[in-house]
């Protein structure tokens, strides 16, 4: 079976719905929860690109 589910870029859990994401220099990072997203921001602040206004 080929499954294209994404994995949390911090803890490696399967991300059912990519609700928590950061746009970084290396591409879009996805996270399983707001906690992982927050920790990734602390650790990789320099890699995260500023988010433009989302309409
Ligand atoms: Zn996670």
mmCIF file of the protein (N, C-alpha, C, O) and its ligand, coordinates in Angstrom:
data_MODEL
# 
_entry.id   MODEL 
# 
loop_
_entity.id 
_entity.type 
_entity.pdbx_number_of_molecules 
1 polymer     1 
2 non-polymer 1 
# 
_entity_poly.entity_id                      1 
_entity_poly.type                           'polypeptide(L)' 
_entity_poly.nstd_linkage                   no 
_entity_poly.nstd_monomer                   no 
_entity_poly.pdbx_seq_one_letter_code       
;(UNK)(UNK)(UNK)(UNK)(UNK)(UNK)(UNK)(UNK)(UNK)(UNK)(UNK)(UNK)(UNK)(UNK)(UNK)(UNK)
(UNK)(UNK)(UNK)(UNK)(UNK)(UNK)(UNK)(UNK)(UNK)(UNK)(UNK)(UNK)(UNK)(UNK)(UNK)(UNK)
(UNK)(UNK)(UNK)(UNK)(UNK)(UNK)(UNK)(UNK)(UNK)(UNK)(UNK)(UNK)(UNK)(UNK)(UNK)(UNK)
(UNK)(UNK)(UNK)(UNK)(UNK)(UNK)(UNK)
;
_entity_poly.pdbx_seq_one_letter_code_can   XXXXXXXXXXXXXXXXXXXXXXXXXXXXXXXXXXXXXXXXXXXXXXXXXXXXXXX 
_entity_poly.pdbx_strand_id                 A 
# 
loop_
_entity_poly_seq.entity_id 
_entity_poly_seq.num 
_entity_poly_seq.mon_id 
_entity_poly_seq.hetero 
1 1  UNK n 
1 2  UNK n 
1 3  UNK n 
1 4  UNK n 
1 5  UNK n 
1 6  UNK n 
1 7  UNK n 
1 8  UNK n 
1 9  UNK n 
1 10 UNK n 
1 11 UNK n 
1 12 UNK n 
1 13 UNK n 
1 14 UNK n 
1 15 UNK n 
1 16 UNK n 
1 17 UNK n 
1 18 UNK n 
1 19 UNK n 
1 20 UNK n 
1 21 UNK n 
1 22 UNK n 
1 23 UNK n 
1 24 UNK n 
1 25 UNK n 
1 26 UNK n 
1 27 UNK n 
1 28 UNK n 
1 29 UNK n 
1 30 UNK n 
1 31 UNK n 
1 32 UNK n 
1 33 UNK n 
1 34 UNK n 
1 35 UNK n 
1 36 UNK n 
1 37 UNK n 
1 38 UNK n 
1 39 UNK n 
1 40 UNK n 
1 41 UNK n 
1 42 UNK n 
1 43 UNK n 
1 44 UNK n 
1 45 UNK n 
1 46 UNK n 
1 47 UNK n 
1 48 UNK n 
1 49 UNK n 
1 50 UNK n 
1 51 UNK n 
1 52 UNK n 
1 53 UNK n 
1 54 UNK n 
1 55 UNK n 
# 
loop_
_struct_asym.id 
_struct_asym.entity_id 
A 1 
B 2 
# 
loop_
_chem_comp.id 
_chem_comp.type 
_chem_comp.mon_nstd_flag 
UNK 'L-peptide linking' . 
ZN  non-polymer         . 
# 
_pdbx_entity_nonpoly.entity_id   2 
_pdbx_entity_nonpoly.name        ? 
_pdbx_entity_nonpoly.comp_id     ZN 
# 
_pdbx_nonpoly_scheme.asym_id         B 
_pdbx_nonpoly_scheme.entity_id       2 
_pdbx_nonpoly_scheme.mon_id          ZN 
_pdbx_nonpoly_scheme.ndb_seq_num     1 
_pdbx_nonpoly_scheme.pdb_seq_num     101 
_pdbx_nonpoly_scheme.auth_seq_num    101 
_pdbx_nonpoly_scheme.pdb_mon_id      ZN 
_pdbx_nonpoly_scheme.auth_mon_id     ZN 
_pdbx_nonpoly_scheme.pdb_strand_id   A 
_pdbx_nonpoly_scheme.pdb_ins_code    . 
# 
loop_
_atom_site.group_PDB 
_atom_site.id 
_atom_site.type_symbol 
_atom_site.label_atom_id 
_atom_site.label_alt_id 
_atom_site.label_comp_id 
_atom_site.label_asym_id 
_atom_site.label_entity_id 
_atom_site.label_seq_id 
_atom_site.pdbx_PDB_ins_code 
_atom_site.Cartn_x 
_atom_site.Cartn_y 
_atom_site.Cartn_z 
_atom_site.occupancy 
_atom_site.B_iso_or_equiv 
_atom_site.pdbx_formal_charge 
_atom_site.auth_seq_id 
_atom_site.auth_comp_id 
_atom_site.auth_asym_id 
_atom_site.auth_atom_id 
_atom_site.pdbx_PDB_model_num 
ATOM   1   N  N  . UNK A 1 1  ? 0.838  -1.197 0.000  1.00 0.00 ? 1   UNK A N  1 
ATOM   2   C  CA . UNK A 1 1  ? 0.000  0.000  0.000  1.00 0.00 ? 1   UNK A CA 1 
ATOM   3   C  C  . UNK A 1 1  ? 0.876  1.251  0.000  1.00 0.00 ? 1   UNK A C  1 
ATOM   4   O  O  . UNK A 1 1  ? 1.845  1.344  0.753  1.00 0.00 ? 1   UNK A O  1 
ATOM   5   N  N  . UNK A 1 2  ? 0.538  2.164  -0.813 1.00 0.00 ? 2   UNK A N  1 
ATOM   6   C  CA . UNK A 1 2  ? 1.257  3.424  -0.785 1.00 0.00 ? 2   UNK A CA 1 
ATOM   7   C  C  . UNK A 1 2  ? 0.404  4.442  -0.046 1.00 0.00 ? 2   UNK A C  1 
ATOM   8   O  O  . UNK A 1 2  ? -0.737 4.723  -0.411 1.00 0.00 ? 2   UNK A O  1 
ATOM   9   N  N  . UNK A 1 3  ? 0.992  4.972  0.986  1.00 0.00 ? 3   UNK A N  1 
ATOM   10  C  CA . UNK A 1 3  ? 0.265  5.936  1.808  1.00 0.00 ? 3   UNK A CA 1 
ATOM   11  C  C  . UNK A 1 3  ? 1.069  7.232  1.823  1.00 0.00 ? 3   UNK A C  1 
ATOM   12  O  O  . UNK A 1 3  ? 2.250  7.248  2.172  1.00 0.00 ? 3   UNK A O  1 
ATOM   13  N  N  . UNK A 1 4  ? 0.422  8.286  1.448  1.00 0.00 ? 4   UNK A N  1 
ATOM   14  C  CA . UNK A 1 4  ? 1.144  9.552  1.336  1.00 0.00 ? 4   UNK A CA 1 
ATOM   15  C  C  . UNK A 1 4  ? 0.911  10.457 2.539  1.00 0.00 ? 4   UNK A C  1 
ATOM   16  O  O  . UNK A 1 4  ? 1.096  11.672 2.463  1.00 0.00 ? 4   UNK A O  1 
ATOM   17  N  N  . UNK A 1 5  ? 0.507  9.856  3.638  1.00 0.00 ? 5   UNK A N  1 
ATOM   18  C  CA . UNK A 1 5  ? 0.328  10.686 4.836  1.00 0.00 ? 5   UNK A CA 1 
ATOM   19  C  C  . UNK A 1 5  ? 1.650  11.329 5.229  1.00 0.00 ? 5   UNK A C  1 
ATOM   20  O  O  . UNK A 1 5  ? 2.718  10.729 5.098  1.00 0.00 ? 5   UNK A O  1 
ATOM   21  N  N  . UNK A 1 6  ? 1.556  12.547 5.707  1.00 0.00 ? 6   UNK A N  1 
ATOM   22  C  CA . UNK A 1 6  ? 2.748  13.242 6.169  1.00 0.00 ? 6   UNK A CA 1 
ATOM   23  C  C  . UNK A 1 6  ? 3.038  12.885 7.622  1.00 0.00 ? 6   UNK A C  1 
ATOM   24  O  O  . UNK A 1 6  ? 2.153  12.485 8.378  1.00 0.00 ? 6   UNK A O  1 
ATOM   25  N  N  . UNK A 1 7  ? 4.293  13.042 7.980  1.00 0.00 ? 7   UNK A N  1 
ATOM   26  C  CA . UNK A 1 7  ? 4.695  12.811 9.361  1.00 0.00 ? 7   UNK A CA 1 
ATOM   27  C  C  . UNK A 1 7  ? 5.060  14.144 10.000 1.00 0.00 ? 7   UNK A C  1 
ATOM   28  O  O  . UNK A 1 7  ? 5.593  15.042 9.347  1.00 0.00 ? 7   UNK A O  1 
ATOM   29  N  N  . UNK A 1 8  ? 4.763  14.250 11.275 1.00 0.00 ? 8   UNK A N  1 
ATOM   30  C  CA . UNK A 1 8  ? 5.123  15.455 12.020 1.00 0.00 ? 8   UNK A CA 1 
ATOM   31  C  C  . UNK A 1 8  ? 6.634  15.675 11.926 1.00 0.00 ? 8   UNK A C  1 
ATOM   32  O  O  . UNK A 1 8  ? 7.416  14.763 12.193 1.00 0.00 ? 8   UNK A O  1 
ATOM   33  N  N  . UNK A 1 9  ? 7.032  16.871 11.550 1.00 0.00 ? 9   UNK A N  1 
ATOM   34  C  CA . UNK A 1 9  ? 8.457  17.156 11.381 1.00 0.00 ? 9   UNK A CA 1 
ATOM   35  C  C  . UNK A 1 9  ? 9.182  17.301 12.711 1.00 0.00 ? 9   UNK A C  1 
ATOM   36  O  O  . UNK A 1 9  ? 10.403 17.459 12.731 1.00 0.00 ? 9   UNK A O  1 
ATOM   37  N  N  . UNK A 1 10 ? 8.455  17.250 13.822 1.00 0.00 ? 10  UNK A N  1 
ATOM   38  C  CA . UNK A 1 10 ? 9.138  17.305 15.106 1.00 0.00 ? 10  UNK A CA 1 
ATOM   39  C  C  . UNK A 1 10 ? 9.185  15.928 15.757 1.00 0.00 ? 10  UNK A C  1 
ATOM   40  O  O  . UNK A 1 10 ? 10.262 15.447 16.109 1.00 0.00 ? 10  UNK A O  1 
ATOM   41  N  N  . UNK A 1 11 ? 8.030  15.292 15.920 1.00 0.00 ? 11  UNK A N  1 
ATOM   42  C  CA . UNK A 1 11 ? 7.992  14.044 16.698 1.00 0.00 ? 11  UNK A CA 1 
ATOM   43  C  C  . UNK A 1 11 ? 7.770  12.806 15.836 1.00 0.00 ? 11  UNK A C  1 
ATOM   44  O  O  . UNK A 1 11 ? 7.933  11.687 16.323 1.00 0.00 ? 11  UNK A O  1 
ATOM   45  N  N  . UNK A 1 12 ? 7.399  12.982 14.558 1.00 0.00 ? 12  UNK A N  1 
ATOM   46  C  CA . UNK A 1 12 ? 7.290  11.836 13.670 1.00 0.00 ? 12  UNK A CA 1 
ATOM   47  C  C  . UNK A 1 12 ? 5.943  11.140 13.664 1.00 0.00 ? 12  UNK A C  1 
ATOM   48  O  O  . UNK A 1 12 ? 5.780  10.125 12.987 1.00 0.00 ? 12  UNK A O  1 
ATOM   49  N  N  . UNK A 1 13 ? 4.983  11.656 14.396 1.00 0.00 ? 13  UNK A N  1 
ATOM   50  C  CA . UNK A 1 13 ? 3.648  11.072 14.359 1.00 0.00 ? 13  UNK A CA 1 
ATOM   51  C  C  . UNK A 1 13 ? 2.979  11.362 13.020 1.00 0.00 ? 13  UNK A C  1 
ATOM   52  O  O  . UNK A 1 13 ? 3.276  12.353 12.352 1.00 0.00 ? 13  UNK A O  1 
ATOM   53  N  N  . UNK A 1 14 ? 2.063  10.463 12.648 1.00 0.00 ? 14  UNK A N  1 
ATOM   54  C  CA . UNK A 1 14 ? 1.324  10.686 11.409 1.00 0.00 ? 14  UNK A CA 1 
ATOM   55  C  C  . UNK A 1 14 ? 0.417  11.914 11.557 1.00 0.00 ? 14  UNK A C  1 
ATOM   56  O  O  . UNK A 1 14 ? -0.286 12.077 12.554 1.00 0.00 ? 14  UNK A O  1 
ATOM   57  N  N  . UNK A 1 15 ? 0.457  12.761 10.540 1.00 0.00 ? 15  UNK A N  1 
ATOM   58  C  CA . UNK A 1 15 ? -0.392 13.947 10.532 1.00 0.00 ? 15  UNK A CA 1 
ATOM   59  C  C  . UNK A 1 15 ? -1.568 13.682 9.603  1.00 0.00 ? 15  UNK A C  1 
ATOM   60  O  O  . UNK A 1 15 ? -1.407 13.641 8.383  1.00 0.00 ? 15  UNK A O  1 
ATOM   61  N  N  . UNK A 1 16 ? -2.732 13.504 10.173 1.00 0.00 ? 16  UNK A N  1 
ATOM   62  C  CA . UNK A 1 16 ? -3.918 13.199 9.370  1.00 0.00 ? 16  UNK A CA 1 
ATOM   63  C  C  . UNK A 1 16 ? -4.305 14.404 8.521  1.00 0.00 ? 16  UNK A C  1 
ATOM   64  O  O  . UNK A 1 16 ? -4.571 14.288 7.325  1.00 0.00 ? 16  UNK A O  1 
ATOM   65  N  N  . UNK A 1 17 ? -4.327 15.549 9.165  1.00 0.00 ? 17  UNK A N  1 
ATOM   66  C  CA . UNK A 1 17 ? -4.690 16.775 8.468  1.00 0.00 ? 17  UNK A CA 1 
ATOM   67  C  C  . UNK A 1 17 ? -3.634 17.831 8.765  1.00 0.00 ? 17  UNK A C  1 
ATOM   68  O  O  . UNK A 1 17 ? -3.435 18.201 9.922  1.00 0.00 ? 17  UNK A O  1 
ATOM   69  N  N  . UNK A 1 18 ? -2.961 18.317 7.736  1.00 0.00 ? 18  UNK A N  1 
ATOM   70  C  CA . UNK A 1 18 ? -1.884 19.298 7.983  1.00 0.00 ? 18  UNK A CA 1 
ATOM   71  C  C  . UNK A 1 18 ? -2.428 20.657 8.396  1.00 0.00 ? 18  UNK A C  1 
ATOM   72  O  O  . UNK A 1 18 ? -2.445 21.609 7.616  1.00 0.00 ? 18  UNK A O  1 
ATOM   73  N  N  . UNK A 1 19 ? -2.871 20.717 9.640  1.00 0.00 ? 19  UNK A N  1 
ATOM   74  C  CA . UNK A 1 19 ? -3.437 21.965 10.157 1.00 0.00 ? 19  UNK A CA 1 
ATOM   75  C  C  . UNK A 1 19 ? -2.343 22.904 10.615 1.00 0.00 ? 19  UNK A C  1 
ATOM   76  O  O  . UNK A 1 19 ? -2.437 24.120 10.447 1.00 0.00 ? 19  UNK A O  1 
ATOM   77  N  N  . UNK A 1 20 ? -1.295 22.322 11.202 1.00 0.00 ? 20  UNK A N  1 
ATOM   78  C  CA . UNK A 1 20 ? -0.212 23.130 11.768 1.00 0.00 ? 20  UNK A CA 1 
ATOM   79  C  C  . UNK A 1 20 ? 0.990  23.044 10.844 1.00 0.00 ? 20  UNK A C  1 
ATOM   80  O  O  . UNK A 1 20 ? 1.596  21.983 10.699 1.00 0.00 ? 20  UNK A O  1 
ATOM   81  N  N  . UNK A 1 21 ? 1.328  24.142 10.233 1.00 0.00 ? 21  UNK A N  1 
ATOM   82  C  CA . UNK A 1 21 ? 2.425  24.149 9.265  1.00 0.00 ? 21  UNK A CA 1 
ATOM   83  C  C  . UNK A 1 21 ? 3.274  25.401 9.442  1.00 0.00 ? 21  UNK A C  1 
ATOM   84  O  O  . UNK A 1 21 ? 2.814  26.430 9.937  1.00 0.00 ? 21  UNK A O  1 
ATOM   85  N  N  . UNK A 1 22 ? 4.522  25.279 9.024  1.00 0.00 ? 22  UNK A N  1 
ATOM   86  C  CA . UNK A 1 22 ? 5.405  26.431 8.890  1.00 0.00 ? 22  UNK A CA 1 
ATOM   87  C  C  . UNK A 1 22 ? 5.962  26.415 7.481  1.00 0.00 ? 22  UNK A C  1 
ATOM   88  O  O  . UNK A 1 22 ? 6.279  25.355 6.941  1.00 0.00 ? 22  UNK A O  1 
ATOM   89  N  N  . UNK A 1 23 ? 6.079  27.571 6.897  1.00 0.00 ? 23  UNK A N  1 
ATOM   90  C  CA . UNK A 1 23 ? 6.797  27.684 5.627  1.00 0.00 ? 23  UNK A CA 1 
ATOM   91  C  C  . UNK A 1 23 ? 8.239  28.020 5.964  1.00 0.00 ? 23  UNK A C  1 
ATOM   92  O  O  . UNK A 1 23 ? 8.512  29.058 6.566  1.00 0.00 ? 23  UNK A O  1 
ATOM   93  N  N  . UNK A 1 24 ? 9.178  27.133 5.575  1.00 0.00 ? 24  UNK A N  1 
ATOM   94  C  CA . UNK A 1 24 ? 10.581 27.346 5.909  1.00 0.00 ? 24  UNK A CA 1 
ATOM   95  C  C  . UNK A 1 24 ? 11.412 27.411 4.629  1.00 0.00 ? 24  UNK A C  1 
ATOM   96  O  O  . UNK A 1 24 ? 10.907 27.214 3.523  1.00 0.00 ? 24  UNK A O  1 
ATOM   97  N  N  . UNK A 1 25 ? 12.704 27.693 4.815  1.00 0.00 ? 25  UNK A N  1 
ATOM   98  C  CA . UNK A 1 25 ? 13.623 27.743 3.677  1.00 0.00 ? 25  UNK A CA 1 
ATOM   99  C  C  . UNK A 1 25 ? 13.696 26.411 2.960  1.00 0.00 ? 25  UNK A C  1 
ATOM   100 O  O  . UNK A 1 25 ? 14.009 26.352 1.770  1.00 0.00 ? 25  UNK A O  1 
ATOM   101 N  N  . UNK A 1 26 ? 13.403 25.332 3.694  1.00 0.00 ? 26  UNK A N  1 
ATOM   102 C  CA . UNK A 1 26 ? 13.492 23.985 3.127  1.00 0.00 ? 26  UNK A CA 1 
ATOM   103 C  C  . UNK A 1 26 ? 12.151 23.481 2.607  1.00 0.00 ? 26  UNK A C  1 
ATOM   104 O  O  . UNK A 1 26 ? 12.058 22.356 2.114  1.00 0.00 ? 26  UNK A O  1 
ATOM   105 N  N  . UNK A 1 27 ? 11.117 24.304 2.714  1.00 0.00 ? 27  UNK A N  1 
ATOM   106 C  CA . UNK A 1 27 ? 9.805  23.889 2.256  1.00 0.00 ? 27  UNK A CA 1 
ATOM   107 C  C  . UNK A 1 27 ? 8.800  23.918 3.389  1.00 0.00 ? 27  UNK A C  1 
ATOM   108 O  O  . UNK A 1 27 ? 9.067  24.442 4.471  1.00 0.00 ? 27  UNK A O  1 
ATOM   109 N  N  . UNK A 1 28 ? 7.631  23.340 3.117  1.00 0.00 ? 28  UNK A N  1 
ATOM   110 C  CA . UNK A 1 28 ? 6.575  23.344 4.122  1.00 0.00 ? 28  UNK A CA 1 
ATOM   111 C  C  . UNK A 1 28 ? 6.836  22.239 5.153  1.00 0.00 ? 28  UNK A C  1 
ATOM   112 O  O  . UNK A 1 28 ? 7.063  21.082 4.799  1.00 0.00 ? 28  UNK A O  1 
ATOM   113 N  N  . UNK A 1 29 ? 6.801  22.611 6.397  1.00 0.00 ? 29  UNK A N  1 
ATOM   114 C  CA . UNK A 1 29 ? 6.897  21.641 7.480  1.00 0.00 ? 29  UNK A CA 1 
ATOM   115 C  C  . UNK A 1 29 ? 5.518  21.474 8.097  1.00 0.00 ? 29  UNK A C  1 
ATOM   116 O  O  . UNK A 1 29 ? 4.781  22.444 8.275  1.00 0.00 ? 29  UNK A O  1 
ATOM   117 N  N  . UNK A 1 30 ? 5.178  20.223 8.422  1.00 0.00 ? 30  UNK A N  1 
ATOM   118 C  CA . UNK A 1 30 ? 3.864  19.979 9.018  1.00 0.00 ? 30  UNK A CA 1 
ATOM   119 C  C  . UNK A 1 30 ? 4.032  19.385 10.413 1.00 0.00 ? 30  UNK A C  1 
ATOM   120 O  O  . UNK A 1 30 ? 5.017  18.704 10.698 1.00 0.00 ? 30  UNK A O  1 
ATOM   121 N  N  . UNK A 1 31 ? 3.074  19.647 11.260 1.00 0.00 ? 31  UNK A N  1 
ATOM   122 C  CA . UNK A 1 31 ? 3.143  19.199 12.653 1.00 0.00 ? 31  UNK A CA 1 
ATOM   123 C  C  . UNK A 1 31 ? 1.809  18.624 13.087 1.00 0.00 ? 31  UNK A C  1 
ATOM   124 O  O  . UNK A 1 31 ? 0.757  18.974 12.551 1.00 0.00 ? 31  UNK A O  1 
ATOM   125 N  N  . UNK A 1 32 ? 1.871  17.726 14.078 1.00 0.00 ? 32  UNK A N  1 
ATOM   126 C  CA . UNK A 1 32 ? 0.673  17.026 14.526 1.00 0.00 ? 32  UNK A CA 1 
ATOM   127 C  C  . UNK A 1 32 ? -0.148 17.894 15.469 1.00 0.00 ? 32  UNK A C  1 
ATOM   128 O  O  . UNK A 1 32 ? -1.348 17.672 15.629 1.00 0.00 ? 32  UNK A O  1 
ATOM   129 N  N  . UNK A 1 33 ? 0.480  18.869 16.085 1.00 0.00 ? 33  UNK A N  1 
ATOM   130 C  CA . UNK A 1 33 ? -0.264 19.658 17.058 1.00 0.00 ? 33  UNK A CA 1 
ATOM   131 C  C  . UNK A 1 33 ? 0.408  21.025 17.208 1.00 0.00 ? 33  UNK A C  1 
ATOM   132 O  O  . UNK A 1 33 ? 1.510  21.267 16.716 1.00 0.00 ? 33  UNK A O  1 
ATOM   133 N  N  . UNK A 1 34 ? -0.300 21.893 17.902 1.00 0.00 ? 34  UNK A N  1 
ATOM   134 C  CA . UNK A 1 34 ? 0.225  23.239 18.083 1.00 0.00 ? 34  UNK A CA 1 
ATOM   135 C  C  . UNK A 1 34 ? 1.501  23.241 18.907 1.00 0.00 ? 34  UNK A C  1 
ATOM   136 O  O  . UNK A 1 34 ? 2.367  24.093 18.712 1.00 0.00 ? 34  UNK A O  1 
ATOM   137 N  N  . UNK A 1 35 ? 1.623  22.280 19.836 1.00 0.00 ? 35  UNK A N  1 
ATOM   138 C  CA . UNK A 1 35 ? 2.825  22.184 20.667 1.00 0.00 ? 35  UNK A CA 1 
ATOM   139 C  C  . UNK A 1 35 ? 4.064  21.929 19.839 1.00 0.00 ? 35  UNK A C  1 
ATOM   140 O  O  . UNK A 1 35 ? 5.084  22.595 20.013 1.00 0.00 ? 35  UNK A O  1 
ATOM   141 N  N  . UNK A 1 36 ? 3.975  20.942 18.918 1.00 0.00 ? 36  UNK A N  1 
ATOM   142 C  CA . UNK A 1 36 ? 5.112  20.629 18.060 1.00 0.00 ? 36  UNK A CA 1 
ATOM   143 C  C  . UNK A 1 36 ? 5.454  21.818 17.174 1.00 0.00 ? 36  UNK A C  1 
ATOM   144 O  O  . UNK A 1 36 ? 6.627  22.113 16.946 1.00 0.00 ? 36  UNK A O  1 
ATOM   145 N  N  . UNK A 1 37 ? 4.440  22.490 16.682 1.00 0.00 ? 37  UNK A N  1 
ATOM   146 C  CA . UNK A 1 37 ? 4.675  23.660 15.841 1.00 0.00 ? 37  UNK A CA 1 
ATOM   147 C  C  . UNK A 1 37 ? 5.427  24.739 16.621 1.00 0.00 ? 37  UNK A C  1 
ATOM   148 O  O  . UNK A 1 37 ? 6.347  25.370 16.101 1.00 0.00 ? 37  UNK A O  1 
ATOM   149 N  N  . UNK A 1 38 ? 5.022  24.936 17.868 1.00 0.00 ? 38  UNK A N  1 
ATOM   150 C  CA . UNK A 1 38 ? 5.656  25.950 18.701 1.00 0.00 ? 38  UNK A CA 1 
ATOM   151 C  C  . UNK A 1 38 ? 7.099  25.615 19.021 1.00 0.00 ? 38  UNK A C  1 
ATOM   152 O  O  . UNK A 1 38 ? 7.970  26.485 18.992 1.00 0.00 ? 38  UNK A O  1 
ATOM   153 N  N  . UNK A 1 39 ? 7.350  24.340 19.329 1.00 0.00 ? 39  UNK A N  1 
ATOM   154 C  CA . UNK A 1 39 ? 8.713  23.921 19.654 1.00 0.00 ? 39  UNK A CA 1 
ATOM   155 C  C  . UNK A 1 39 ? 9.607  24.059 18.425 1.00 0.00 ? 39  UNK A C  1 
ATOM   156 O  O  . UNK A 1 39 ? 10.750 24.505 18.530 1.00 0.00 ? 39  UNK A O  1 
ATOM   157 N  N  . UNK A 1 40 ? 9.085  23.674 17.262 1.00 0.00 ? 40  UNK A N  1 
ATOM   158 C  CA . UNK A 1 40 ? 9.881  23.795 16.047 1.00 0.00 ? 40  UNK A CA 1 
ATOM   159 C  C  . UNK A 1 40 ? 10.246 25.253 15.798 1.00 0.00 ? 40  UNK A C  1 
ATOM   160 O  O  . UNK A 1 40 ? 11.354 25.560 15.358 1.00 0.00 ? 40  UNK A O  1 
ATOM   161 N  N  . UNK A 1 41 ? 9.318  26.131 16.080 1.00 0.00 ? 41  UNK A N  1 
ATOM   162 C  CA . UNK A 1 41 ? 9.602  27.558 15.882 1.00 0.00 ? 41  UNK A CA 1 
ATOM   163 C  C  . UNK A 1 41 ? 10.741 28.008 16.783 1.00 0.00 ? 41  UNK A C  1 
ATOM   164 O  O  . UNK A 1 41 ? 11.615 28.764 16.359 1.00 0.00 ? 41  UNK A O  1 
ATOM   165 N  N  . UNK A 1 42 ? 10.729 27.539 18.036 1.00 0.00 ? 42  UNK A N  1 
ATOM   166 C  CA . UNK A 1 42 ? 11.796 27.915 18.969 1.00 0.00 ? 42  UNK A CA 1 
ATOM   167 C  C  . UNK A 1 42 ? 13.148 27.414 18.492 1.00 0.00 ? 42  UNK A C  1 
ATOM   168 O  O  . UNK A 1 42 ? 14.153 28.117 18.592 1.00 0.00 ? 42  UNK A O  1 
ATOM   169 N  N  . UNK A 1 43 ? 13.164 26.175 17.963 1.00 0.00 ? 43  UNK A N  1 
ATOM   170 C  CA . UNK A 1 43 ? 14.427 25.546 17.586 1.00 0.00 ? 43  UNK A CA 1 
ATOM   171 C  C  . UNK A 1 43 ? 14.954 26.041 16.239 1.00 0.00 ? 43  UNK A C  1 
ATOM   172 O  O  . UNK A 1 43 ? 16.162 26.065 16.007 1.00 0.00 ? 43  UNK A O  1 
ATOM   173 N  N  . UNK A 1 44 ? 14.042 26.431 15.360 1.00 0.00 ? 44  UNK A N  1 
ATOM   174 C  CA . UNK A 1 44 ? 14.434 26.739 13.977 1.00 0.00 ? 44  UNK A CA 1 
ATOM   175 C  C  . UNK A 1 44 ? 13.944 28.117 13.534 1.00 0.00 ? 44  UNK A C  1 
ATOM   176 O  O  . UNK A 1 44 ? 13.548 28.317 12.386 1.00 0.00 ? 44  UNK A O  1 
ATOM   177 N  N  . UNK A 1 45 ? 13.980 29.043 14.459 1.00 0.00 ? 45  UNK A N  1 
ATOM   178 C  CA . UNK A 1 45 ? 13.430 30.358 14.184 1.00 0.00 ? 45  UNK A CA 1 
ATOM   179 C  C  . UNK A 1 45 ? 14.012 30.978 12.915 1.00 0.00 ? 45  UNK A C  1 
ATOM   180 O  O  . UNK A 1 45 ? 13.307 31.652 12.164 1.00 0.00 ? 45  UNK A O  1 
ATOM   181 N  N  . UNK A 1 46 ? 15.307 30.743 12.683 1.00 0.00 ? 46  UNK A N  1 
ATOM   182 C  CA . UNK A 1 46 ? 15.967 31.361 11.543 1.00 0.00 ? 46  UNK A CA 1 
ATOM   183 C  C  . UNK A 1 46 ? 15.520 30.782 10.209 1.00 0.00 ? 46  UNK A C  1 
ATOM   184 O  O  . UNK A 1 46 ? 15.662 31.429 9.171  1.00 0.00 ? 46  UNK A O  1 
ATOM   185 N  N  . UNK A 1 47 ? 14.987 29.579 10.231 1.00 0.00 ? 47  UNK A N  1 
ATOM   186 C  CA . UNK A 1 47 ? 14.605 28.918 8.981  1.00 0.00 ? 47  UNK A CA 1 
ATOM   187 C  C  . UNK A 1 47 ? 13.164 29.218 8.569  1.00 0.00 ? 47  UNK A C  1 
ATOM   188 O  O  . UNK A 1 47 ? 12.772 28.983 7.426  1.00 0.00 ? 47  UNK A O  1 
ATOM   189 N  N  . UNK A 1 48 ? 12.390 29.737 9.509  1.00 0.00 ? 48  UNK A N  1 
ATOM   190 C  CA . UNK A 1 48 ? 10.970 29.957 9.217  1.00 0.00 ? 48  UNK A CA 1 
ATOM   191 C  C  . UNK A 1 48 ? 10.798 31.279 8.491  1.00 0.00 ? 48  UNK A C  1 
ATOM   192 O  O  . UNK A 1 48 ? 11.294 32.322 8.916  1.00 0.00 ? 48  UNK A O  1 
ATOM   193 N  N  . UNK A 1 49 ? 10.081 31.199 7.387  1.00 0.00 ? 49  UNK A N  1 
ATOM   194 C  CA . UNK A 1 49 ? 9.842  32.385 6.595  1.00 0.00 ? 49  UNK A CA 1 
ATOM   195 C  C  . UNK A 1 49 ? 8.635  33.127 7.153  1.00 0.00 ? 49  UNK A C  1 
ATOM   196 O  O  . UNK A 1 49 ? 7.685  32.507 7.632  1.00 0.00 ? 49  UNK A O  1 
ATOM   197 N  N  . UNK A 1 50 ? 8.674  34.448 7.092  1.00 0.00 ? 50  UNK A N  1 
ATOM   198 C  CA . UNK A 1 50 ? 7.529  35.216 7.559  1.00 0.00 ? 50  UNK A CA 1 
ATOM   199 C  C  . UNK A 1 50 ? 6.301  34.908 6.702  1.00 0.00 ? 50  UNK A C  1 
ATOM   200 O  O  . UNK A 1 50 ? 6.392  34.842 5.476  1.00 0.00 ? 50  UNK A O  1 
ATOM   201 N  N  . UNK A 1 51 ? 5.181  34.725 7.341  1.00 0.00 ? 51  UNK A N  1 
ATOM   202 C  CA . UNK A 1 51 ? 3.963  34.390 6.609  1.00 0.00 ? 51  UNK A CA 1 
ATOM   203 C  C  . UNK A 1 51 ? 3.337  35.665 6.047  1.00 0.00 ? 51  UNK A C  1 
ATOM   204 O  O  . UNK A 1 51 ? 3.104  36.630 6.775  1.00 0.00 ? 51  UNK A O  1 
ATOM   205 N  N  . UNK A 1 52 ? 3.073  35.653 4.751  1.00 0.00 ? 52  UNK A N  1 
ATOM   206 C  CA . UNK A 1 52 ? 2.353  36.801 4.189  1.00 0.00 ? 52  UNK A CA 1 
ATOM   207 C  C  . UNK A 1 52 ? 0.910  36.790 4.685  1.00 0.00 ? 52  UNK A C  1 
ATOM   208 O  O  . UNK A 1 52 ? 0.435  35.792 5.226  1.00 0.00 ? 52  UNK A O  1 
ATOM   209 N  N  . UNK A 1 53 ? 0.240  37.883 4.498  1.00 0.00 ? 53  UNK A N  1 
ATOM   210 C  CA . UNK A 1 53 ? -1.167 37.926 4.896  1.00 0.00 ? 53  UNK A CA 1 
ATOM   211 C  C  . UNK A 1 53 ? -1.929 36.850 4.158  1.00 0.00 ? 53  UNK A C  1 
ATOM   212 O  O  . UNK A 1 53 ? -1.823 36.719 2.939  1.00 0.00 ? 53  UNK A O  1 
ATOM   213 N  N  . UNK A 1 54 ? -2.687 36.091 4.897  1.00 0.00 ? 54  UNK A N  1 
ATOM   214 C  CA . UNK A 1 54 ? -3.441 35.002 4.268  1.00 0.00 ? 54  UNK A CA 1 
ATOM   215 C  C  . UNK A 1 54 ? -4.876 35.428 4.081  1.00 0.00 ? 54  UNK A C  1 
ATOM   216 O  O  . UNK A 1 54 ? -5.586 35.721 5.043  1.00 0.00 ? 54  UNK A O  1 
ATOM   217 N  N  . UNK A 1 55 ? -5.287 35.458 2.849  1.00 0.00 ? 55  UNK A N  1 
ATOM   218 C  CA . UNK A 1 55 ? -6.660 35.843 2.530  1.00 0.00 ? 55  UNK A CA 1 
ATOM   219 C  C  . UNK A 1 55 ? -7.480 34.624 2.162  1.00 0.00 ? 55  UNK A C  1 
ATOM   220 O  O  . UNK A 1 55 ? -8.667 34.747 1.860  1.00 0.00 ? 55  UNK A O  1 
HETATM 221 ZN ZN . ZN  B 2 .  ? 4.333  16.184 16.599 1.00 0.00 ? 101 ZN  A ZN 1 
# 
